[in-house]
Amino acid sequence: MNRYPRDMIGYGANPPDPKWPNGAKIAIQIVLNYEEGGENNILHGDASSEAFLSEIVGAAAWEGQRHWNMESIYEYGSRAGFWRLHRLLKGLPITVYGVATALARSPEQVAAMKAAPWEIASHGLKWIEYKDHSEEDERADMKEAIRLHTEVVGEAPRGWYTGRCSVNTVRLAAETGQFAYVADSYADDLPYWMEFGRRDQLIVPYTLDCNDMRFATPQGFNSGTQFFDYLKASFDALYREGLEGAPKMMSVGLHCRLIGRPGRVEALRQFIEYAQSYDDVWFATREQIAEHWATVNPHKHRVRPSEMSKSMFVDTYGGIFEHSAWIAERAFDGELGFVHDTSAGMHNALARVFRSASDEERLGVLVAHPDLAGKLAAAKRLTAESTSEQASAGLDALTDEERDTFEKANTAYTAKFGFPFIIAVRDHDKASILKQFETRLQNDRDAEFATACRQVERIAEFRLMDILP
């Protein structure tokens, strides 16, 4: 089976209504990353110093050495930046992404977080890169992070965000059964569910754009004004979508050592005041958002085409193209994924097989279709799909005169082209179908063959819409 594991469609054109409390048009979630004391450092048993997200331009990891300048920048975050942000944000529902070892080295800050009161989610055991770690080592670190977090904070974390994660991270977090949400995703503006075996895991996506980390990256924010402008523009766009009936969530990511600097914190203050000037805005922790989503939009299991066995897949979709199960068989052997679990996606997968087939094979599909209001219909020998489709245009209730007209038209058409007249009857009524007979009888065979093939695809589209979202 050639299965593509990425979900490239998500909610598509019709996202669910989050039904934010009190009719809010947008949910705002502010994250304060607490990493100071948990970063790469040989004092922490790491091979080198930290090199990520600091004021040092082009910082490099120092192998086997302490990096005094880097350490002092991180210390600014815990010593000054945190308290500046605590004074500003303590009246708001904030989520802290706390690195467990950093929290363990910051008892006064943890006490202040709890008194605020803020949600303290887990940001892993140490703030390190996991892309090259074995699954076993990452699982062990996750387990120890939960244990240490519980010991230091007094309760287990309900949210998880590694950040510098591996391809295994989300699955490993889900398998713990520990978390109301996992945040290691940037894939949407709304929470969404993922399935890992019997575990349904809610994902509450995070952000790297509405994030003060861009003060420390190339092509990032050069000033607080740029940060405020970007947050305001993001808010305005999402708020407008909420007014138009599609509310979203806005995440804002902060770091004590970055936004906690005096020259930047005012931009954050201005944004909060701007957002608070609207009445229909919901400020919430990520745990509150997760609990709300799980209540309003609980996960619904369904059998997905991309996860079916071949026999089930062919049984289900083998009749979409009339009496041509070979199309479903070939589609199953192609690259299927989440995008094919919708009617449009499955139609594309099946139609690609049909379009790439030989003229002889496609002619076989055309010939497999019954005449409209023909002898098979009279004998009630049509497939269930064809019976329903012909009935939708009233072809199951013809007068004798109408039946005679259709029979003559069918005979003339088949005699000229060598295959039955095919039309997606759901797009028509009896009168327009007869009009199409007259028009299409004027085509040459090549043009009519192409038209008939397009109609076969249209019929398939309708059939899939009946059984897939």
ZATIVO-666500 format. One record per residue (C-alpha): residue number from 1; residue in one letter; y, z, x. Coordinates in steps of 0.1 Angstrom, whole numbers. Layout:
! ZATIVO-666500
+-------+------+-------+-------+-------+
! vexlo ! lodo !     Y !     Z !     X !
+-------+------+-------+-------+-------+
!   NUM !    a !     Y !     Z !     X !
...
+-------+------+-------+-------+-------+
END
This chain:
! ZATIVO-666500
+-------+------+-------+-------+-------+
! vexlo ! lodo !     Y !     Z !     X !
+-------+------+-------+-------+-------+
!     1 !    m !     0 !     0 !     0 !
!     2 !    n !    34 !   -10 !    14 !
!     3 !    r !    57 !    16 !    -1 !
!     4 !    y !    94 !    20 !     8 !
!     5 !    p !   101 !    57 !     7 !
!     6 !    r !   139 !    57 !     4 !
!     7 !    d !   156 !    59 !   -30 !
!     8 !    m !   183 !    32 !   -30 !
!     9 !    i !   191 !    34 !   -67 !
!    10 !    g !   195 !    71 !   -77 !
!    11 !    y !   211 !    73 !  -111 !
!    12 !    g !   222 !    37 !  -110 !
!    13 !    a !   249 !    26 !  -135 !
!    14 !    n !   243 !    55 !  -159 !
!    15 !    p !   245 !    89 !  -142 !
!    16 !    p !   236 !   119 !  -164 !
!    17 !    d !   262 !   141 !  -180 !
!    18 !    p !   264 !   173 !  -160 !
!    19 !    k !   280 !   191 !  -189 !
!    20 !    w !   301 !   213 !  -165 !
!    21 !    p !   311 !   246 !  -181 !
!    22 !    n !   340 !   246 !  -205 !
!    23 !    g !   341 !   208 !  -204 !
!    24 !    a !   353 !   206 !  -168 !
!    25 !    k !   360 !   171 !  -156 !
!    26 !    i !   350 !   180 !  -120 !
!    27 !    a !   331 !   207 !  -102 !
!    28 !    i !   345 !   217 !   -68 !
!    29 !    q !   322 !   234 !   -43 !
!    30 !    i !   336 !   247 !   -10 !
!    31 !    v !   313 !   254 !    19 !
!    32 !    l !   322 !   276 !    48 !
!    33 !    n !   298 !   269 !    77 !
!    34 !    y !   293 !   300 !    98 !
!    35 !    e !   277 !   289 !   131 !
!    36 !    e !   295 !   310 !   157 !
!    37 !    g !   269 !   329 !   177 !
!    38 !    g !   241 !   305 !   166 !
!    39 !    e !   252 !   274 !   186 !
!    40 !    n !   234 !   261 !   216 !
!    41 !    n !   238 !   285 !   245 !
!    42 !    i !   215 !   296 !   273 !
!    43 !    l !   222 !   332 !   262 !
!    44 !    h !   203 !   322 !   230 !
!    45 !    g !   173 !   308 !   249 !
!    46 !    d !   185 !   272 !   248 !
!    47 !    a !   184 !   248 !   277 !
!    48 !    s !   220 !   240 !   277 !
!    49 !    s !   254 !   247 !   262 !
!    50 !    e !   268 !   234 !   229 !
!    51 !    a !   285 !   200 !   228 !
!    52 !    f !   292 !   194 !   191 !
!    53 !    l !   323 !   200 !   169 !
!    54 !    s !   348 !   216 !   191 !
!    55 !    e !   383 !   209 !   204 !
!    56 !    i !   369 !   197 !   237 !
!    57 !    v !   372 !   159 !   238 !
!    58 !    g !   340 !   142 !   251 !
!    59 !    a !   322 !   175 !   255 !
!    60 !    a !   288 !   173 !   272 !
!    61 !    a !   260 !   198 !   272 !
!    62 !    w !   258 !   218 !   304 !
!    63 !    e !   221 !   221 !   314 !
!    64 !    g !   212 !   257 !   324 !
!    65 !    q !   248 !   269 !   324 !
!    66 !    r !   271 !   288 !   302 !
!    67 !    h !   302 !   268 !   291 !
!    68 !    w !   330 !   293 !   290 !
!    69 !    n !   355 !   271 !   273 !
!    70 !    m !   331 !   260 !   246 !
!    71 !    e !   320 !   296 !   240 !
!    72 !    s !   356 !   308 !   236 !
!    73 !    i !   363 !   280 !   211 !
!    74 !    y !   334 !   292 !   190 !
!    75 !    e !   345 !   328 !   194 !
!    76 !    y !   379 !   318 !   179 !
!    77 !    g !   360 !   309 !   148 !
!    78 !    s !   344 !   343 !   144 !
!    79 !    r !   373 !   364 !   157 !
!    80 !    a !   403 !   346 !   141 !
!    81 !    g !   394 !   316 !   120 !
!    82 !    f !   369 !   334 !    97 !
!    83 !    w !   394 !   361 !    88 !
!    84 !    r !   422 !   337 !    81 !
!    85 !    l !   399 !   318 !    58 !
!    86 !    h !   386 !   350 !    42 !
!    87 !    r !   421 !   360 !    32 !
!    88 !    l !   427 !   325 !    17 !
!    89 !    l !   394 !   321 !    -1 !
!    90 !    k !   381 !   355 !   -11 !
!    91 !    g !   392 !   350 !   -46 !
!    92 !    l !   372 !   318 !   -50 !
!    93 !    p !   334 !   312 !   -55 !
!    94 !    i !   325 !   300 !   -20 !
!    95 !    t !   291 !   291 !    -4 !
!    96 !    v !   285 !   301 !    32 !
!    97 !    y !   261 !   281 !    52 !
!    98 !    g !   251 !   309 !    75 !
!    99 !    v !   231 !   303 !   107 !
!   100 !    a !   207 !   332 !   107 !
!   101 !    t !   212 !   342 !   144 !
!   102 !    a !   250 !   338 !   139 !
!   103 !    l !   250 !   361 !   109 !
!   104 !    a !   229 !   386 !   129 !
!   105 !    r !   256 !   387 !   155 !
!   106 !    s !   285 !   391 !   129 !
!   107 !    p !   278 !   422 !   108 !
!   108 !    e !   315 !   427 !    99 !
!   109 !    q !   319 !   391 !    87 !
!   110 !    v !   287 !   393 !    67 !
!   111 !    a !   300 !   425 !    50 !
!   112 !    a !   332 !   406 !    42 !
!   113 !    m !   312 !   377 !    28 !
!   114 !    k !   292 !   400 !     5 !
!   115 !    a !   323 !   418 !    -6 !
!   116 !    a !   341 !   386 !   -15 !
!   117 !    p !   315 !   380 !   -31 !
!   118 !    w !   303 !   347 !   -17 !
!   119 !    e !   269 !   330 !   -18 !
!   120 !    i !   253 !   331 !    16 !
!   121 !    a !   229 !   302 !    20 !
!   122 !    s !   208 !   295 !    50 !
!   123 !    h !   220 !   271 !    77 !
!   124 !    g !   188 !   275 !    97 !
!   125 !    l !   177 !   298 !   125 !
!   126 !    k !   199 !   283 !   152 !
!   127 !    w !   224 !   255 !   150 !
!   128 !    i !   203 !   229 !   169 !
!   129 !    e !   190 !   194 !   166 !
!   130 !    y !   156 !   190 !   150 !
!   131 !    k !   150 !   153 !   152 !
!   132 !    d !   126 !   157 !   182 !
!   133 !    h !   109 !   190 !   170 !
!   134 !    s !    74 !   190 !   158 !
!   135 !    e !    68 !   197 !   122 !
!   136 !    e !    50 !   229 !   131 !
!   137 !    d !    79 !   242 !   152 !
!   138 !    e !   105 !   233 !   126 !
!   139 !    r !    84 !   251 !    99 !
!   140 !    a !    81 !   281 !   121 !
!   141 !    d !   119 !   282 !   127 !
!   142 !    m !   125 !   279 !    90 !
!   143 !    k !   102 !   308 !    82 !
!   144 !    e !   119 !   329 !   108 !
!   145 !    a !   154 !   319 !    95 !
!   146 !    i !   144 !   331 !    60 !
!   147 !    r !   130 !   364 !    74 !
!   148 !    l !   161 !   371 !    96 !
!   149 !    h !   185 !   361 !    69 !
!   150 !    t !   169 !   385 !    45 !
!   151 !    e !   169 !   412 !    70 !
!   152 !    v !   206 !   408 !    79 !
!   153 !    v !   221 !   399 !    45 !
!   154 !    g !   198 !   421 !    24 !
!   155 !    e !   185 !   393 !     2 !
!   156 !    a !   167 !   360 !     8 !
!   157 !    p !   188 !   328 !     8 !
!   158 !    r !   186 !   307 !   -24 !
!   159 !    g !   200 !   275 !    -7 !
!   160 !    w !   191 !   257 !    25 !
!   161 !    y !   210 !   233 !    48 !
!   162 !    t !   198 !   225 !    83 !
!   163 !    g !   225 !   199 !    90 !
!   164 !    r !   211 !   185 !   123 !
!   165 !    c !   178 !   179 !   105 !
!   166 !    s !   146 !   159 !   109 !
!   167 !    v !   129 !   135 !    85 !
!   168 !    n !   106 !   165 !    76 !
!   169 !    t !   133 !   190 !    68 !
!   170 !    v !   138 !   186 !    31 !
!   171 !    r !   101 !   185 !    24 !
!   172 !    l !    95 !   216 !    46 !
!   173 !    a !   122 !   234 !    27 !
!   174 !    a !   108 !   224 !    -6 !
!   175 !    e !    73 !   235 !     4 !
!   176 !    t !    85 !   271 !     9 !
!   177 !    g !    92 !   274 !   -28 !
!   178 !    q !   121 !   295 !   -17 !
!   179 !    f !   152 !   275 !   -26 !
!   180 !    a !   171 !   268 !   -58 !
!   181 !    y !   185 !   239 !   -39 !
!   182 !    v !   184 !   220 !    -6 !
!   183 !    a !   216 !   204 !     6 !
!   184 !    d !   204 !   182 !    34 !
!   185 !    s !   215 !   150 !    17 !
!   186 !    y !   247 !   130 !    14 !
!   187 !    a !   233 !   105 !   -11 !
!   188 !    d !   251 !   113 !   -43 !
!   189 !    d !   280 !   129 !   -61 !
!   190 !    l !   256 !   148 !   -84 !
!   191 !    p !   226 !   169 !   -79 !
!   192 !    y !   192 !   152 !   -82 !
!   193 !    w !   155 !   161 !   -82 !
!   194 !    m !   129 !   152 !   -56 !
!   195 !    e !    91 !   157 !   -60 !
!   196 !    f !    70 !   170 !   -32 !
!   197 !    g !    34 !   174 !   -45 !
!   198 !    r !    36 !   199 !   -72 !
!   199 !    r !    70 !   212 !   -62 !
!   200 !    d !   101 !   199 !   -79 !
!   201 !    q !   130 !   204 !   -56 !
!   202 !    l !   167 !   202 !   -67 !
!   203 !    i !   189 !   185 !   -41 !
!   204 !    v !   226 !   194 !   -42 !
!   205 !    p !   242 !   169 !   -18 !
!   206 !    y !   267 !   179 !     8 !
!   207 !    t !   295 !   160 !    24 !
!   208 !    l !   305 !   147 !    58 !
!   209 !    d !   337 !   130 !    47 !
!   210 !    c !   356 !   158 !    29 !
!   211 !    n !   348 !   179 !    59 !
!   212 !    d !   370 !   194 !    85 !
!   213 !    m !   344 !   183 !   111 !
!   214 !    r !   364 !   151 !   113 !
!   215 !    f !   391 !   170 !   132 !
!   216 !    a !   366 !   170 !   161 !
!   217 !    t !   352 !   134 !   158 !
!   218 !    p !   366 !   100 !   168 !
!   219 !    q !   385 !    83 !   140 !
!   220 !    g !   388 !   116 !   123 !
!   221 !    f !   417 !   137 !   110 !
!   222 !    n !   446 !   140 !   134 !
!   223 !    s !   466 !   164 !   113 !
!   224 !    g !   463 !   187 !    84 !
!   225 !    t !   484 !   162 !    64 !
!   226 !    q !   456 !   136 !    67 !
!   227 !    f !   430 !   162 !    56 !
!   228 !    f !   450 !   171 !    25 !
!   229 !    d !   457 !   135 !    17 !
!   230 !    y !   420 !   127 !    19 !
!   231 !    l !   409 !   157 !    -2 !
!   232 !    k !   435 !   149 !   -28 !
!   233 !    a !   425 !   113 !   -30 !
!   234 !    s !   388 !   123 !   -34 !
!   235 !    f !   397 !   148 !   -61 !
!   236 !    d !   419 !   122 !   -80 !
!   237 !    a !   391 !    96 !   -80 !
!   238 !    l !   364 !   120 !   -91 !
!   239 !    y !   387 !   137 !  -117 !
!   240 !    r !   395 !   103 !  -132 !
!   241 !    e !   358 !    95 !  -135 !
!   242 !    g !   354 !   128 !  -153 !
!   243 !    l !   381 !   118 !  -177 !
!   244 !    e !   363 !    85 !  -183 !
!   245 !    g !   331 !   104 !  -193 !
!   246 !    a !   312 !   106 !  -160 !
!   247 !    p !   320 !   140 !  -144 !
!   248 !    k !   310 !   145 !  -108 !
!   249 !    m !   309 !   172 !   -81 !
!   250 !    m !   332 !   174 !   -51 !
!   251 !    s !   320 !   192 !   -19 !
!   252 !    v !   344 !   204 !     7 !
!   253 !    g !   330 !   213 !    41 !
!   254 !    l !   347 !   238 !    64 !
!   255 !    h !   342 !   254 !    98 !
!   256 !    c !   358 !   287 !   109 !
!   257 !    r !   368 !   273 !   144 !
!   258 !    l !   382 !   240 !   130 !
!   259 !    i !   401 !   245 !    97 !
!   260 !    g !   407 !   281 !   107 !
!   261 !    r !   434 !   270 !   131 !
!   262 !    p !   470 !   277 !   119 !
!   263 !    g !   480 !   240 !   121 !
!   264 !    r !   452 !   230 !    97 !
!   265 !    v !   447 !   259 !    73 !
!   266 !    e !   478 !   250 !    53 !
!   267 !    a !   463 !   217 !    43 !
!   268 !    l !   434 !   236 !    28 !
!   269 !    r !   458 !   260 !    10 !
!   270 !    q !   477 !   230 !    -5 !
!   271 !    f !   446 !   213 !   -17 !
!   272 !    i !   433 !   245 !   -34 !
!   273 !    e !   466 !   250 !   -52 !
!   274 !    y !   466 !   213 !   -62 !
!   275 !    a !   432 !   215 !   -77 !
!   276 !    q !   439 !   248 !   -94 !
!   277 !    s !   469 !   232 !  -111 !
!   278 !    y !   444 !   214 !  -134 !
!   279 !    d !   429 !   235 !  -162 !
!   280 !    d !   396 !   215 !  -165 !
!   281 !    v !   382 !   221 !  -130 !
!   282 !    w !   352 !   242 !  -123 !
!   283 !    f !   351 !   260 !   -89 !
!   284 !    a !   316 !   271 !   -83 !
!   285 !    t !   291 !   281 !   -56 !
!   286 !    r !   263 !   257 !   -48 !
!   287 !    e !   238 !   282 !   -63 !
!   288 !    q !   258 !   282 !   -96 !
!   289 !    i !   258 !   245 !   -97 !
!   290 !    a !   221 !   244 !   -90 !
!   291 !    e !   214 !   269 !  -118 !
!   292 !    h !   236 !   250 !  -142 !
!   293 !    w !   220 !   217 !  -134 !
!   294 !    a !   184 !   230 !  -137 !
!   295 !    t !   193 !   242 !  -172 !
!   296 !    v !   212 !   212 !  -184 !
!   297 !    n !   192 !   185 !  -166 !
!   298 !    p !   158 !   199 !  -158 !
!   299 !    h !   134 !   176 !  -140 !
!   300 !    k !   114 !   152 !  -161 !
!   301 !    h !    81 !   140 !  -148 !
!   302 !    r !    71 !   104 !  -154 !
!   303 !    v !    45 !    80 !  -140 !
!   304 !    r !    64 !    58 !  -115 !
!   305 !    p !    52 !    22 !  -109 !
!   306 !    s !    56 !    27 !   -72 !
!   307 !    e !    31 !    56 !   -72 !
!   308 !    m !     4 !    41 !   -94 !
!   309 !    s !   -30 !    30 !   -83 !
!   310 !    k !   -36 !    -7 !   -83 !
!   311 !    s !   -58 !    -6 !  -113 !
!   312 !    m !   -33 !    14 !  -133 !
!   313 !    f !    -5 !    -8 !  -121 !
!   314 !    v !   -22 !   -40 !  -132 !
!   315 !    d !   -34 !   -25 !  -165 !
!   316 !    t !     2 !   -15 !  -172 !
!   317 !    y !    21 !   -46 !  -160 !
!   318 !    g !    -5 !   -73 !  -159 !
!   319 !    g !     6 !   -86 !  -193 !
!   320 !    i !    43 !   -87 !  -187 !
!   321 !    f !    39 !  -124 !  -177 !
!   322 !    e !    16 !  -137 !  -205 !
!   323 !    h !   -21 !  -136 !  -195 !
!   324 !    s !   -11 !  -137 !  -158 !
!   325 !    a !   -23 !  -104 !  -142 !
!   326 !    w !   -23 !  -121 !  -108 !
!   327 !    i !    15 !  -116 !  -107 !
!   328 !    a !    12 !   -79 !  -110 !
!   329 !    e !   -16 !   -78 !   -85 !
!   330 !    r !     5 !   -96 !   -59 !
!   331 !    a !    36 !   -75 !   -67 !
!   332 !    f !    15 !   -43 !   -61 !
!   333 !    d !     7 !   -55 !   -26 !
!   334 !    g !    44 !   -61 !   -18 !
!   335 !    e !    70 !   -36 !    -8 !
!   336 !    l !    75 !   -13 !   -38 !
!   337 !    g !    97 !    18 !   -39 !
!   338 !    f !   119 !    39 !   -60 !
!   339 !    v !   141 !     9 !   -68 !
!   340 !    h !   112 !    -7 !   -86 !
!   341 !    d !   106 !    23 !  -110 !
!   342 !    t !   132 !     9 !  -134 !
!   343 !    s !   130 !   -21 !  -157 !
!   344 !    a !   154 !   -41 !  -136 !
!   345 !    g !   136 !   -32 !  -104 !
!   346 !    m !   101 !   -40 !  -117 !
!   347 !    h !   114 !   -72 !  -132 !
!   348 !    n !   127 !   -82 !   -98 !
!   349 !    a !    94 !   -74 !   -81 !
!   350 !    l !    73 !   -94 !  -106 !
!   351 !    a !    98 !  -123 !  -108 !
!   352 !    r !    98 !  -127 !   -71 !
!   353 !    v !    61 !  -133 !   -72 !
!   354 !    f !    65 !  -158 !  -100 !
!   355 !    r !    93 !  -176 !   -83 !
!   356 !    s !    74 !  -179 !   -50 !
!   357 !    a !    42 !  -191 !   -67 !
!   358 !    s !    32 !  -228 !   -66 !
!   359 !    d !    42 !  -252 !   -93 !
!   360 !    e !     6 !  -252 !  -105 !
!   361 !    e !     5 !  -214 !  -107 !
!   362 !    r !    37 !  -213 !  -126 !
!   363 !    l !    25 !  -240 !  -150 !
!   364 !    g !    -5 !  -218 !  -156 !
!   365 !    v !    18 !  -191 !  -168 !
!   366 !    l !    37 !  -215 !  -191 !
!   367 !    v !     5 !  -228 !  -206 !
!   368 !    a !    -7 !  -192 !  -212 !
!   369 !    h !    21 !  -187 !  -237 !
!   370 !    p !    14 !  -194 !  -274 !
!   371 !    d !    32 !  -218 !  -296 !
!   372 !    l !    60 !  -203 !  -317 !
!   373 !    a !    47 !  -197 !  -352 !
!   374 !    g !    16 !  -216 !  -343 !
!   375 !    k !   -21 !  -214 !  -350 !
!   376 !    l !   -27 !  -183 !  -329 !
!   377 !    a !     0 !  -165 !  -348 !
!   378 !    a !   -14 !  -175 !  -381 !
!   379 !    a !   -48 !  -163 !  -370 !
!   380 !    k !   -33 !  -130 !  -357 !
!   381 !    r !   -46 !  -137 !  -322 !
!   382 !    l !   -14 !  -132 !  -303 !
!   383 !    t !    -9 !  -104 !  -278 !
!   384 !    a !     8 !   -73 !  -291 !
!   385 !    e !    39 !   -83 !  -271 !
!   386 !    s !    40 !  -118 !  -285 !
!   387 !    t !    34 !  -106 !  -320 !
!   388 !    s !    63 !   -82 !  -318 !
!   389 !    e !    86 !  -107 !  -302 !
!   390 !    q !    79 !  -134 !  -328 !
!   391 !    a !    84 !  -109 !  -356 !
!   392 !    s !   118 !   -99 !  -342 !
!   393 !    a !   130 !  -134 !  -350 !
!   394 !    g !   113 !  -136 !  -384 !
!   395 !    l !    87 !  -161 !  -372 !
!   396 !    d !    60 !  -140 !  -389 !
!   397 !    a !    75 !  -147 !  -424 !
!   398 !    l !    82 !  -184 !  -426 !
!   399 !    t !    82 !  -205 !  -457 !
!   400 !    d !    58 !  -234 !  -458 !
!   401 !    e !    86 !  -258 !  -451 !
!   402 !    e !    98 !  -237 !  -421 !
!   403 !    r !    62 !  -235 !  -408 !
!   404 !    d !    59 !  -273 !  -410 !
!   405 !    t !    91 !  -278 !  -392 !
!   406 !    f !    80 !  -255 !  -363 !
!   407 !    e !    46 !  -272 !  -361 !
!   408 !    k !    62 !  -306 !  -358 !
!   409 !    a !    86 !  -293 !  -331 !
!   410 !    n !    58 !  -277 !  -312 !
!   411 !    t !    37 !  -308 !  -312 !
!   412 !    a !    66 !  -330 !  -301 !
!   413 !    y !    76 !  -307 !  -273 !
!   414 !    t !    40 !  -302 !  -259 !
!   415 !    a !    34 !  -339 !  -260 !
!   416 !    k !    64 !  -346 !  -239 !
!   417 !    f !    62 !  -318 !  -214 !
!   418 !    g !    26 !  -307 !  -212 !
!   419 !    f !    33 !  -270 !  -219 !
!   420 !    p !    44 !  -250 !  -250 !
!   421 !    f !    80 !  -244 !  -259 !
!   422 !    i !    89 !  -210 !  -245 !
!   423 !    i !   120 !  -191 !  -255 !
!   424 !    a !   130 !  -154 !  -254 !
!   425 !    v !   131 !  -151 !  -291 !
!   426 !    r !   149 !  -117 !  -290 !
!   427 !    d !   180 !  -137 !  -279 !
!   428 !    h !   178 !  -159 !  -311 !
!   429 !    d !   172 !  -162 !  -348 !
!   430 !    k !   152 !  -190 !  -365 !
!   431 !    a !   181 !  -214 !  -368 !
!   432 !    s !   191 !  -211 !  -331 !
!   433 !    i !   155 !  -214 !  -320 !
!   434 !    l !   152 !  -247 !  -339 !
!   435 !    k !   185 !  -258 !  -324 !
!   436 !    q !   171 !  -251 !  -289 !
!   437 !    f !   141 !  -272 !  -297 !
!   438 !    e !   164 !  -302 !  -304 !
!   439 !    t !   185 !  -296 !  -273 !
!   440 !    r !   157 !  -291 !  -249 !
!   441 !    l !   136 !  -320 !  -261 !
!   442 !    q !   164 !  -342 !  -245 !
!   443 !    n !   157 !  -327 !  -210 !
!   444 !    d !   135 !  -344 !  -184 !
!   445 !    r !   104 !  -326 !  -173 !
!   446 !    d !   118 !  -311 !  -141 !
!   447 !    a !   148 !  -297 !  -159 !
!   448 !    e !   127 !  -284 !  -188 !
!   449 !    f !   101 !  -268 !  -164 !
!   450 !    a !   129 !  -249 !  -148 !
!   451 !    t !   143 !  -238 !  -182 !
!   452 !    a !   109 !  -227 !  -194 !
!   453 !    c !   104 !  -206 !  -162 !
!   454 !    r !   138 !  -189 !  -167 !
!   455 !    q !   128 !  -181 !  -203 !
!   456 !    v !    95 !  -166 !  -191 !
!   457 !    e !   114 !  -143 !  -168 !
!   458 !    r !   137 !  -134 !  -197 !
!   459 !    i !   107 !  -125 !  -219 !
!   460 !    a !    94 !  -104 !  -190 !
!   461 !    e !   127 !   -86 !  -188 !
!   462 !    f !   126 !   -76 !  -224 !
!   463 !    r !    90 !   -64 !  -222 !
!   464 !    l !    99 !   -42 !  -192 !
!   465 !    m !   129 !   -28 !  -210 !
!   466 !    d !   105 !   -15 !  -237 !
!   467 !    i !    85 !     6 !  -213 !
!   468 !    l !   107 !    15 !  -183 !
!   469 !    p !   141 !    32 !  -180 !
+-------+------+-------+-------+-------+
END
